[in-house]
Amino acid sequence: MRKSLASLAICLASLASGLAFSTQVDAAANDPLLAQQWGIFAIGADRVWSVTTGKGVTVAVVDSGSGPHPDLADNLLPGRSFFSSVETQDGNDIDTSGHGSHVAGIIAAAANNGIGGSGVAPNAKILPIKVLDQVGQGDARDVAAGVRFAADNGAKVINLSLGGTTESPSLTQAIQYATDKGALVVAAAGNGGATDAPKWPASLDLTIAVTAVDPSKNVTSFDQRGDYIDIAAPGTGIASTAKGDYVALSGTSMAAGFVAGAAALLFAAEPRITNTQVRDILLRTATDIGEPGRDQTFGFGVINLVAAMAELKRIFPPIAAPQIVAIGRIGEKLVASLENISEVNSVKWFRCDSTGPVAFEVPVDCTAIPRAINSSYTTTQADSRRTIRVGIDYMLAGNKQFAISTAVGPFLPIWQNGSEVKPASSTPLAKLFNSASLGRRTYRVLSGTCRVTGTRLIAPAGPSVCRVRMNIAARAPFPKLTITGDISVQ
């Protein structure tokens, strides 16, 4: 039997209508609407951005699609659409109702771009999955397919700002599947008011069920009640992205977005954390309001990111990791900084395909460099256009640990040393361009009034900009190399 689900939001209003929010915060960023986003400050998101902004974490918004919107563009991944058990892509995830975009903006609208406001986790990525039509209706089987797609495509958080009155076994199984794969599923608790029956899937124990509060941390007129309520978050007059503009919406859909964004911040701040631990920290550190302890109105209380981050640091003390400083040139000597790490048992250098932060296991794109087991390593032609990391095995409080540094590079076989000369000067070209190759070098002025005489650049008497190209003939193990650079005469 078809089980329908619907979006959970109410009170669409334009910001142009003069909505006022009870916040005294003077936004320091250049997002013009940030000061009106009272929810950001109520949960303390702005106070933890110096530690984590959600970078590296994907949040799936299973909803009416997301975007297009200029304040979401930098953080939107290619999405999917699931309708009548048919999966489509290539733009079919575009939001025609505004609901999914609004939730996505609460989670991860870009910050400091001079547009609109900011999301709770402004550097997280949004995976938009469209399962609701333009009036907010959808089929639980499509939602289930969307949840599975999110879990299979790297989402650490899955937001379900939707709900219905009856359980769908297929969706329950999908949520269990996502949970088993390490994702945290956040669900809106419902807008039916105090006497309405619990909404589902929020009432499923596998999800975090989120209710809403107003700027004074009071219960709203639309909040539901029940033992299934886990936590409360801002949910009235929430300014966020929708249909290319910013609008204000109210509902537990919005509140769920705040919790999803908060979860993304915790996942990004600590790569060792599990979905169970994120859930536990968010609930245990919530600010208790209403009746003492957990209650049927607010659950454990209002989300508190400052307290959550403090608890995260208590559970996961910082692990020391080696550091490397590099310019990015073949032939460069790299030195692992190990001064603040005691009991280092072994050192190993790795050649990698991409950049990345400190990690506690070897990334899949990295390969150990043979015989590179000392505290220093000199890059070779084999490292051309690759990145380098150094990993260490060491002891911490009697326990064996492994950490691998941030990737440095990529390392280039040819580079520009300088970009400025004085008027009427004669400068050795080797001071301006260089390479690890010993092949024969030739130089050519492509534009400007400079001249090349032998291996020197002759600058004109007045200010100018000269474009110069250096070619290096192939010489093993290097191929033919070319670099073009602008030289300022001033």
SVG drawing of the C-alpha trace seen along z (x, -y; Angstrom):
<svg xmlns="http://www.w3.org/2000/svg" viewBox="-5 -55 80 58">
<polyline fill="none" stroke="black" stroke-width="0.4" points="0.0,0.0 1.3,-3.5 2.3,-5.4 2.5,-9.2 4.9,-11.6 4.8,-15.3 7.1,-18.2 6.9,-19.8 7.0,-23.5 4.5,-26.4 4.2,-30.2 6.1,-31.1 6.9,-34.9 9.1,-37.2 12.0,-38.9 11.0,-42.0 7.8,-42.2 9.9,-43.5 10.2,-40.5 12.1,-41.3 14.2,-38.8 15.2,-39.1 19.0,-39.1 21.4,-41.8 24.3,-40.2 26.4,-42.5 27.4,-40.2 31.1,-40.5 31.0,-38.6 30.0,-40.2 26.7,-38.2 24.1,-40.9 21.3,-38.7 23.5,-37.0 22.4,-39.3 18.8,-38.3 19.5,-34.6 18.8,-34.3 19.0,-30.5 22.7,-30.5 23.5,-32.5 21.0,-30.7 22.7,-27.3 26.2,-28.8 27.3,-27.9 29.1,-31.1 31.2,-30.4 32.6,-27.1 33.3,-28.2 36.9,-28.9 37.2,-25.1 35.0,-23.6 32.8,-24.7 31.8,-21.3 34.4,-21.0 34.7,-17.5 31.3,-16.3 28.3,-15.6 24.8,-16.2 22.0,-14.6 18.8,-16.6 16.0,-14.2 13.3,-16.6 11.9,-18.6 15.4,-19.1 17.8,-22.0 18.5,-25.0 19.5,-26.6 20.5,-29.4 23.6,-31.6 24.1,-31.1 24.1,-27.3 26.0,-27.0 29.4,-26.4 28.2,-23.6 25.7,-21.7 26.7,-18.3 25.0,-16.7 21.7,-15.4 19.2,-12.7 15.4,-12.5 13.3,-9.5 9.6,-9.4 7.4,-6.4 10.5,-4.2 12.3,-5.8 15.8,-7.3 16.8,-10.3 19.5,-13.0 20.8,-15.8 18.9,-18.6 15.8,-16.7 16.6,-17.4 15.8,-21.2 13.6,-22.4 10.2,-23.7 8.6,-24.2 11.4,-26.0 11.2,-23.7 14.3,-21.6 16.3,-24.6 15.3,-26.3 16.5,-23.3 19.7,-23.1 20.4,-26.7 20.0,-26.3 22.5,-23.5 25.1,-24.8 24.5,-28.2 28.0,-29.6 29.5,-32.1 31.4,-35.3 30.4,-35.6 28.4,-38.8 25.2,-37.0 22.3,-36.4 23.3,-34.6 25.2,-31.5 24.4,-27.9 25.2,-26.2 28.0,-24.3 28.9,-26.7 31.6,-24.5 29.7,-21.2 28.5,-19.8 24.8,-19.3 23.7,-16.2 20.2,-17.1 17.8,-14.2 14.3,-15.0 11.5,-12.8 8.7,-15.4 6.8,-17.2 6.1,-21.0 3.2,-20.7 5.4,-18.7 3.9,-15.3 5.8,-12.1 5.9,-8.3 7.7,-6.5 9.2,-4.0 10.9,-6.9 12.2,-8.4 13.6,-5.0 15.4,-4.8 16.8,-8.3 18.0,-7.4 19.9,-4.4 21.4,-6.5 22.6,-9.0 24.2,-6.3 25.9,-4.7 27.3,-8.1 29.1,-9.2 26.5,-11.2 27.5,-11.4 24.2,-13.1 20.8,-12.5 18.1,-15.1 14.4,-14.1 12.2,-17.2 9.2,-15.2 6.8,-12.8 3.6,-10.9 1.2,-9.0 2.1,-5.4 5.3,-3.5 6.7,-2.1 8.8,1.0 10.9,0.1 11.9,-3.3 12.6,-1.8 14.9,0.7 16.6,-2.1 17.2,-4.2 18.6,-1.1 20.9,-0.6 22.1,-4.1 22.7,-4.0 24.7,-0.7 26.8,-2.5 27.7,-5.2 25.2,-8.0 23.2,-10.0 19.5,-10.4 17.8,-13.6 14.0,-13.9 11.4,-16.6 9.1,-15.8 6.0,-17.2 3.8,-20.4 0.4,-18.9 0.3,-20.6 0.1,-19.2 -2.7,-16.7 -1.6,-15.2 -0.2,-11.6 3.6,-11.2 5.0,-11.7 7.0,-9.0 9.9,-8.5 10.8,-10.9 9.1,-8.5 11.6,-5.8 14.3,-5.2 16.9,-5.2 16.4,-8.9 17.0,-12.1 13.5,-13.6 13.7,-17.4 11.1,-19.8 11.0,-23.6 11.5,-26.6 11.0,-30.3 13.7,-33.0 12.7,-33.0 13.1,-29.2 9.4,-28.7 7.3,-26.0 5.5,-26.9 1.9,-26.5 2.6,-23.8 5.0,-21.6 3.9,-18.0 4.5,-16.2 5.6,-12.7 8.3,-10.4 9.8,-10.3 11.0,-13.9 14.8,-14.0 15.9,-17.6 14.8,-21.1 16.2,-23.7 15.2,-27.1 12.1,-26.7 10.2,-30.0 10.9,-32.9 13.9,-31.1 15.6,-33.1 17.1,-30.8 17.4,-30.1 14.4,-29.4 13.7,-29.8 16.7,-32.1 15.8,-34.4 15.8,-34.5 12.5,-33.8 11.4,-33.0 9.8,-29.7 8.6,-28.1 8.3,-24.5 10.1,-21.5 11.6,-21.0 13.7,-24.1 14.6,-22.9 15.8,-19.6 18.1,-21.5 19.9,-23.1 20.5,-19.7 21.7,-18.3 24.2,-21.2 25.4,-20.8 26.0,-17.1 28.1,-18.0 30.2,-20.3 31.0,-17.5 31.8,-15.0 34.1,-17.5 35.9,-18.4 36.7,-14.8 37.2,-12.2 37.3,-9.3 33.8,-10.0 30.8,-7.6 27.2,-8.4 26.2,-7.0 28.7,-9.3 27.5,-12.4 23.9,-11.6 24.9,-11.0 27.0,-14.2 24.2,-16.4 21.6,-15.0 23.7,-15.0 24.9,-18.5 21.5,-20.1 20.4,-22.9 17.6,-21.6 14.4,-23.7 10.9,-22.9 10.5,-20.1 13.8,-18.9 15.4,-16.1 14.0,-14.7 10.4,-15.7 7.7,-15.2 7.9,-18.8 11.6,-19.6 13.2,-16.1 16.6,-16.7 16.5,-20.4 17.8,-23.0 20.8,-22.1 24.0,-23.7 27.0,-23.6 29.5,-25.2 28.8,-22.5 28.8,-19.8 32.3,-20.9 33.7,-21.0 32.4,-17.4 33.9,-16.3 37.3,-17.6 37.0,-15.8 36.1,-12.4 38.7,-12.9 41.8,-14.6 43.9,-16.0 46.2,-13.4 49.7,-14.7 50.4,-14.6 53.6,-15.3 53.9,-18.5 55.7,-19.3 56.4,-22.7 56.9,-22.7 57.2,-25.1 56.3,-22.5 59.3,-21.9 61.0,-18.7 64.3,-18.3 63.0,-20.0 64.1,-18.6 61.1,-18.0 61.6,-17.6 59.0,-16.1 58.4,-18.2 58.3,-15.8 59.6,-17.9 56.3,-17.9 55.7,-14.2 57.3,-11.8 58.0,-8.1 58.0,-8.0 58.7,-4.4 58.8,-4.8 58.5,-7.3 57.3,-6.6 56.8,-8.9 53.9,-8.5 53.2,-9.7 49.6,-10.7 47.2,-11.7 45.3,-14.5 45.4,-16.9 43.8,-16.2 43.9,-16.9 45.6,-15.0 44.3,-11.5 44.7,-8.5 44.9,-5.8 46.7,-5.9 44.4,-7.5 43.5,-5.2 45.2,-7.4 48.6,-7.2 51.4,-4.8 54.4,-4.3 57.7,-5.5 60.3,-2.7 63.1,-3.2 61.8,-6.7 61.9,-6.0 63.9,-8.9 62.8,-12.2 63.6,-13.9 62.8,-13.2 64.0,-14.9 61.4,-14.9 62.2,-13.3 60.8,-13.1 58.5,-10.3 56.8,-12.9 56.0,-15.2 52.5,-16.7 51.8,-14.4 51.4,-15.3 53.5,-14.1 52.6,-13.0 54.6,-11.7 53.2,-9.1 54.4,-8.1 53.8,-5.2 54.1,-6.5 53.0,-5.8 50.4,-8.0 49.6,-7.2 50.8,-3.6 48.8,-3.1 50.1,-2.6 48.9,-5.4 49.3,-6.2 48.9,-9.7 49.7,-10.9 50.3,-14.6 48.4,-17.0 49.3,-16.5 51.8,-19.1 52.3,-19.8 51.8,-19.1 55.5,-19.2 56.4,-20.7 59.4,-20.0 59.5,-23.6 58.7,-26.9 59.0,-30.7 61.4,-32.1 60.8,-35.8 58.3,-38.2 59.9,-41.6 63.0,-43.4 64.2,-47.0 64.1,-49.2 67.2,-49.1 68.5,-46.1 70.2,-42.9 69.0,-39.9 70.1,-36.2 67.1,-34.3 68.0,-31.5 66.9,-33.9 63.5,-34.2 62.8,-30.6 64.2,-27.3 63.8,-23.5 65.1,-20.3 65.8,-19.2 69.3,-19.5 68.0,-19.8 69.0,-22.7 67.1,-25.9 65.8,-28.4 64.0,-31.7 61.6,-33.8 59.9,-37.2 56.3,-36.7 55.1,-40.3 56.5,-43.5 59.7,-45.5 62.1,-43.3 64.9,-41.5 66.7,-38.2 70.5,-38.3 72.1,-34.9 70.8,-33.8 69.9,-37.3 66.8,-39.4 67.3,-43.0 64.6,-45.3 63.4,-48.5 64.1,-51.9 60.4,-52.5 57.7,-50.5 56.5,-47.6 55.2,-44.0 57.0,-41.4 55.7,-37.8 58.6,-35.4 58.6,-31.7 61.2,-29.1 61.5,-25.8 63.6,-22.9 64.6,-20.1 63.8,-16.6 66.4,-15.0 65.8,-11.7 64.0,-11.2 62.2,-14.6 60.0,-15.2 60.1,-18.4 59.1,-21.3 57.6,-24.7 56.7,-27.6 55.3,-31.1 55.4,-33.9 54.9,-37.6 57.8,-39.8 57.0,-43.3 59.5,-46.0 59.2,-48.7"/>
</svg>
